[in-house]
């Protein structure tokens, strides 16, 4: 029987206590020293209007039978202006390494706009999710064109999931979109990140935010599925060389999708610059963006576009380039923390053929940080 959880707090194959679900442990709680000032939720939803929803699919165990499972997958949906505000936003995207897929990017390049939702899932389900999102959006009759070109991105979950069984269906996409909300965002083994691993630890979805001194907000959401254990760095500490058990990769076979949101008034060419800074946050964690990585990033601004859908001349505000450095810094910081939050939230998951991805052991992480004099005081 398939267990479907829309926007649910379900950690891998284990249901945690209600108390933990209500008060999830994150990287900062464990004493990881992180720079910058986060927003209220320390999430992409700190950018006003942004909404996130998940559908998590978990069923079966044991030997892989393609089409029957085991299933460890799902879909995550992000709406830049929520369900009730379909107005387009300025956007740009960047490929650090293109061994992956992100649909809808040609129109972002051409127009400078993102005109619908962003969805993230597993590699084999991109087509299904793209078609389902198109049906859902057009049925609402709110797109600005007679068609919609949704942004759908993927990472590969075939180590844990029956990824070629095509278990993500139209209804799962609709559930993720309709459950999207602001506030706290579930992390770890949820939504599109259910079967993902990071540095050979369990956990795929992570998020973080930063406030800049100019009063702007940067929010980042990742679906993280990359890295070999020995590469992992946490606050400059070689954690992956200290926690070495239960590794399973002989070569890099992962990817990461990163969504950057901001309320700062940036034009598409400035958002392209913001998206490129994601690479520096990745590098802080130890990523080398291997040959098989689909490291694809999209950035958008929720700043209002006055008269953007009317004939004539639109009035558009733009932040001066001389004031953009704090946003670059915030993007790097929030990207790093979002990846760490994905791992901290991840729980040991056993998937197809009894493949296992362990959760990052919180006590061991603290011990290693302390050994290198990097454990933050009073976390």
N, C-alpha and C positions, 0 to 999 in steps of 0.2 A: 504493500500500500504506500502510495506517495504521500509524504508529509509536506504540505505547502504552508508556508508562513509568510504572509504579507507584512512587511515592515517589522518582522519578529526578531526578538533577541534570542537566537538559537545558535549555540556555539558548537560547530562541527557535529559530532554524533552525540554530544552530551548536553543535557538540559541543566543549566546551572540554577542556583537558587534565585528566588525572586529578589532577594536583597541585592545580589550581585547584578542582576539585570537592571535594577533601578539605579545602581551606583557602580557603573563599570569602572574597572581599574585601567588607567591609561599611563602613558610613559612618564608623565610628570609625577604621578602618584608614587612611582617606584624610585624616585630620586634621580631620574635622568636630567642632567643640567641642560636646559634649553633656553636659548636667547629669545628676546622679544616678548611683547605683551599680547596674549590671546584675547579674543572676544568672549562674550558670555558663555557660549557653548564650546568654544575652541573647535569650531566646525565650519564647514563651508556655508552652513545656514546662518552664520553671523552676518553674512551679506544679505541685507533685507530683501525679502521676496523669494529667495532661493529655497526650493523645496526638494526633499530627497525621499524616495520610497524604495523598498526592497521586496522582492519575492524570493524566498529561499526554498529550494527543493532538495529534500533528503529522503532516500528510501533504499532499502536493500543492503545486502552485505555479501561478502565472499567473492567467488570467482566472477569475472566479467562475462556477461552475456549481452552482446550489443543489442540495444533496444529494450533490454529488461533491467539493466543496472549492473552494479550499484550506481545510484544517482547522488551526486554531491555538486549541485550547481544552482543557478538562479539568474536573476536579472536585477540590476539597479537602475533606477530612473532619476534624473535630475532635471528639474524645470527651472530655468533662469528667473522667471517672473511668477512662478507658481501656476496653479490650475486656472485661475480666473483672469490672468493677464497675458494674453498671447502676443503682445507687441514684441517685435524683434529686438535683439540686442547686438551691438557691435561685437565682433569676434575675430579671432585669428587662431591658427593652429601651427604646430611645428612637429616635425619628425626628427627625433634624435637618431633612431634606427628604424627602418621601415619594414621589418619582417613581421607585419601585423596588418590590421585593418581598422580604419575609421571612416565610415561612410559620410557623405554630405560635405566633405571638405572642399570639393571643387567649387561649390557655390559660396562657401565661406571665402575662398580666395577671390572669387569673381566679384562678389557683392560687398564683402566686409560684414555681412550679417549672419547671425544664427537666428533662425526663424521658428524653431521648435524645440523639442526636448533633446537631451543627451541620454543615451542608454548604454549600459556596459553589461556584457555577458560573456559566455565562452565562445571559443573560435568557431565551432560548427553551427552556432545558433545565430550568427549575425544576420543572415538572410531572413530567418523567421522573425527576429525581433524588429528588424527594419520594416518588414511588411506589416507586422502587427501594430507597430507604432503609427504607421501611415494610416491604417484603417481606423485606429482609435482617434487620431487627431482630426482626420477629415470628417469623421462622423459627428464631431462637435461643431464643424463648420466655422472654425475660427482662424484658419490660416489666411495669410495675406495674399498668397497666390492661389491659383486653382489647384495647386499640388503642394506637397511638402517633401523636403529632403532631410529627414531626420539624421542626426549624428548618432551612429551606433558603432561602438568600439568593442574590442575583445582581448582577452588573454586566454592561454591554453590551460585547461584543467584536467588533461588526460591522465595524469598520474593518479588522481583520486576518483575521477568521474568517468562514467560511460559517455564520454563527450560526443561520440559519433552515434549515440542513440537518439539525439534530437528530442530531448525531454522538455525543453522550454517551448511552451505553446502560447498562442495568442492571449489566452486568458491570464497567463502569468505576467505578460507584459502589461495588460490592462490593470491587473492588480497592483503592480509596482507604480504605475502612473497615478492611479486613483488614490493610492495610500500615501503619496508624496506629501510631506509636511515640513514645516520649519522646526527649529528646536534641535534637541539631541538627535544625533545620527548613530544608528547601530553600526558597529564595526566588527572586524574579524571575519569569521566564516558566515557571512550573510550575503544575500543577493547574488550579484555576479561574482563576488569573491568567495562563495561557499567552498569551492574546491581548489582554491588557490594557495600557493605557498610563497614565502619570502625568505631568502637566504636559508632555504631548506627547513624553515619553521612554518607552522600552519598560520593562515590568516591572509586575507586579501583586501578587504575594504578598510580604509583609514581616512581620517580627516583632521584638519587643524585650521586655525585662523590666526591672523595678526592684525592689530590696530597700529596705524602709523601715527607719527607725531602730528601730521596734518589732519588727522581725524578720519582718514579713509580706512577701509577694511579690505583685507585679502583673505579669501577662503579657498582651501584646497581640498579636493576629494581624490583619493587614489584607489585604483584597483591594482594591487601590487602582486606580482607573480614572477619574481626574478631573483637572481643571485645564488652563488654558492656560499656555503657556510663560512669558509675561511676568509671570505671577503668582507664580512659584516663588521662595520664600525659603528659604535654608539658613542656619541660625544667624543670622538677621537680615540676611543678605546677599542682594541682588537677583540671584541667580544666573540666573534666567530672562531677565533683561534683558541679561545678558552673553553667554549662549550661545543664539544666536537662530536657528541654521540648522535646516533640516528640520522646520519646524513644519507642521501640517496642519489645525488646527481654526480655523474662522471664528467659532465660538461654543462655549460650554461644553456638552458632551454626555456628561458622565461621572458616575460614582458611586463610592461607597466603602462597603464593609462592614467593620465593626470588631468583633472579639470581644475582650472584656476578661475575663480570668480572675484570681481571687485566692484565696489560702488564708485570708484574713482572715474572721472570722465576721461576715458582713453579712447583714441581712435584705433582702427584696426591695425595700422602699422605699429602703434605703441603696444597693443596687445600681443602682437607677434614677438616683440622684444620681451614682454613679460613671460610668454610661453617658453622662450628659450632659456630663461633663468631657472626653470624647473630642473634642467640638467645639473645645475650646481647643487641643488638639494639632494638629487640622486647620488652625486659623487660623494657627498658627506657621509652617506650610509655605506659606501664601498662599491657602488655599482660601476662597472666598466662598459655597460651597454653592449653586450656581446652580439655576435653575428646573428643569432637566432632571435634577438629581442625585437619586439614591436613596442618601441618606446615612443608613444604618440601622445601629444599634449594639446589641449584646447583651452583658450582663455577668452573670457567675455566680460563686458562691463554692463552693469544694470543701470548706469546713469541714464536719465531720461533723454530721449531724442525728440525734441519738440518739432511737431509737424512732419515727422519722418514718413508718414503714410499719406501725405497730402501733396497735391500738385503745387509747384512753386519752389521757393527756397526754404530749406529747413534751417533752424537755428540749433547749432551744435556747440557745446562747450568742450574744451580740450585742456587737459593739464599740460603745463609747460614741461618740455623735456628736462629742464633744469630741476624740476621737482619730482622726478620719477624715481630717483635712486632709492628712497625709502620703500617704494613698492617692489623694486627688485629684491631688496634685502628681505622684505616680508615674505615674498614668494619662495625664496630659498629656504628660509626658516620653517615656513609652514609645510613645505613639501617634505623636508626631512622629518618633521614631527609626525606628519600623517602616515608616513611609512612605518615609523616606530610604533605608532598607535595601532596600526593593522596587525603587527606582530604581537604586541602586548595583549590585544584582544583575542588573538587566535587561540583555539583550544585543540588539543590533540585529536586528530581526525583519522579514522581508518576507512579507507575507500575500496575501490576496485582491487580485486586480487589480494586483499588484505594489506595493500600498501598503506603505510603509516607516515603521517607528518606530525611531529610532536609540537605542542605549544611551547613558546618561549618560556623557560622556567623563571618565574619572577624572582625567586630567592637567589638563584644563580646569577642573574643579571646584576642584582644589587651587590653581591659578593665581588663580582668582577669590577664593577665601577669603584667599589671601595678599595680594592687592591691597587688600582691605578690613581687613587685620590681624586676620583671624579664623581663620587656620590654626593648629590646635593643635600645640604642640611635641611632638616625639617620638611621632607617632601609631603 
